[in-house]
Every structure is written in structure tokens, then in C-alpha cells.
């Protein structure tokens, strides 16, 4: 069972978990994702929460619904997820990290080499 972060809605955390599994390859393209009921039971969360997370991934083109069969990882989902996450990192996360590095007077080259 997952330890949920109270600051972020569970459906967004679940979406992120599925996204990371697609990127890492633990959910391959064409592979079914666990059913809404299965995830809800395992994580002890409301099935509507799981459905909301899955629907976001469908809307993003990463999952597809196959009526009567289930949800599957779309072809090209890994590349699309990587591109999406790179954009988030470069536009939202990196500027904050860069600012903190500069504020602390750290040397980026030394950080990249693993030196303190």
C-alpha cells in the first residue's frame, strides 16, 4: 500500500505513479494496466479516485480504454510521457533548483561531478 502525501490529491499521485511505471518500462506499451477495482482494493482508496487518475492519462493519450476489456498503455506512450515529464522538469522544476543552487553559492560543475 502506498503512503500518500497529504499535500497532493491522491488521484494526481496515482497518475504520477502510473506515468513513472510507463517511463521506467514496468508498464509496457500495449500492456493492460491494473483494473480500477484492483487498484482501489489494493490501495484502499475510492474507485472514483482511480478512475479520475486513469481518465487524465487517457486524456493525455497515454492510456486507451477498450470497451469491455480494460485500459491499456498506448503505443508511443513512453516517448510521450518522457517528453511531457522533460517539459515539466525544464519549465517548472529546474528554474527552482537552479535558483537554489545559485542562492547557496554552489558550483554546478562540482555538483555534477558529485563533489561537495
TILUM-75380 format. One record per residue: x, y, z of N, C-alpha, C in turn. Coordinates in steps of 0.02 Angstrom, whole numbers, plus 50000, padded with zeros to 5 digits. Layout:
BEGIN
XYZXYZXYZ
...
END
This chain:
BEGIN
500424994150000500005000050000500455006250000
500245011349964500625017449956500525022150015
501055025650035500995031050083500835037350044
500225039850049500015045650011500245052050044
500445056750003500645063450026500005067550036
499895070050095499285073650111499215080250074
499775082850048499765089350014499525089049942
499515083049912499335082249842498745077349837
498245078949796497685074349788497925067349767
497595062349794497805055349781497765053749707
497255056249672497205054549600497805057149561
498085062949581498675065449547499295061349564
499325058949626499885054749646499855048049609
499255045349602499155039049567499325039949493
499115045449463499285046949393500045047049385
500385050349432501115050749430501435043849436
501165039649478501425032849487501375028849422
500795029249390500695025649326501155028549273
501225035149271501665038449224502385036049234
502605035749295503295033349309503385026049289
502865022049297502905015049276502955014449200
502615018849164502655018949091503355021049070
503615026249101504285028749084504815023449099
504755020149156505265015149176505215008649136
504645007649103504545001549065504234995949105
504054997149168503724991849206503004991049184
502744995949147502114995249110502284996449037
502294991148998502484991648927501904993848883
502084996648826501574998648777501174992448756
500524993148753500084987748735499864983448794
500184984448851500044980448911499434983348948
499024978948977498454981549016498704984549082
498364989649105498514992349172498044988849221
498234988549285497794985349334497104988649333
496594984649344495914987249342495784992249398
495284996449387495095001449436494934997949503
494544992649500494354989049561494974986149596
495424983349558496024980349587496454985649623
496574991249590496974996549621496624999349682
495965000549676495585003249732495624998549793
495564992049781495594987249836496294986949866
496804986649823497494986149848497714992349887
497504998149862497725004449893497225006949945
496655003549951496135005649998495915012849985
495765014149921495525020749901494885019849861
494525025249852493895025249816494025023749741
493625019249712493695017849640493635024049596
493245029049617493185035149578493845038949576
494245038349628494915041449629495355038249577
495335031649572495725027949522495485029849452
494825029849444494535031649378494755038549356
494775043249403494975050149386495705050349363
496135046649398496845046349378496925043349309
496575037749298496605034449233496335038849177
495785042549192495485046849140495975052349120
496345055049167496845060149150497355057149101
497575051049115498065047749071497775046149003
497125044649000496775043748936496765050348898
496575055648933496545062348902497235064548876
497765062448910498445064048889498695059448833
498295054548815498475050048760498945044448780
499035043348845499505038148868499155031448878
498525031548896498135025448904497555025648856
497295019748839496695019248799496205014448831
495565016248826495035011948852494815007348796
494765000948812494494996148765493864993348797
493314995348769492664993748798492594986248812
492434984648874492324977848894492964973848907
493534976948894494174973448902494604976648956
494634983348957495024986849008495414992548980
495904994649018496345000248999497024997448979
497325000448928497964998148902498425004048890
499075002748895499575007948881499605008748805
499535014848782499545016348711500235015248681
500245013748616500875013648579501145020748578
501775021548591502085028148593502025031648660
501715028348709501595031448774502235033148810
502735028748806503365030048842503695036348816
503745037048751504065042948721503665049248738
503005048748735502585054548750502655056448824
502675051348868502745052748940503415055948955
503945053348923504615056348933504625063648910
504335065048853504325071848827503935076448875
503375073948898502955077748945503325079149010
503645074249038504005075049101504615079449093
504945079049035505515083549023505295090749022
504725092148991504455098948989504295101449059
503975097249099503815099149168504465100649206
504965096449199505595097449234505915104049212
505985104949146506335110949121505965117449136
505305117249134504915123449143504715124949215
504645119649256504395120749324504915119049378
505235113349372505675111149425506385114149419
506675113849359507355116149351507455123449372
507025128149353507145135149375507185135849451
506795131949488506825132149561507475129149586
507675123649557508305120349577508895124949562
508895127849502509435132349481509485138249528
508915141149545508905146849591509195144849659
509015139049684509265136749750510015135549747
510255132549693510985131449684511355138149686
511095142949648511415149549646511375153049713
510795152549746510705155849810511195153149863
511335146649859511785143449907512515144149887
512645147049829513335148049806513675141649788
513295136749765513585130349746513835130549674
514335126549660514635126149594514305120449556
513955121949502513585116949464514045111449438
514625113249413515095108149387515295103249441
515445105849501515625101449557515035096949576
514435099749575513845095749591513765089949541
513865091549477513785086449425514305080949432
514895082649458515425077649469515325073849534
514855076149575514725072749638515165075149694
515545080549682515965083449735515545087949779
515785088949840515425093449886515755099949887
END
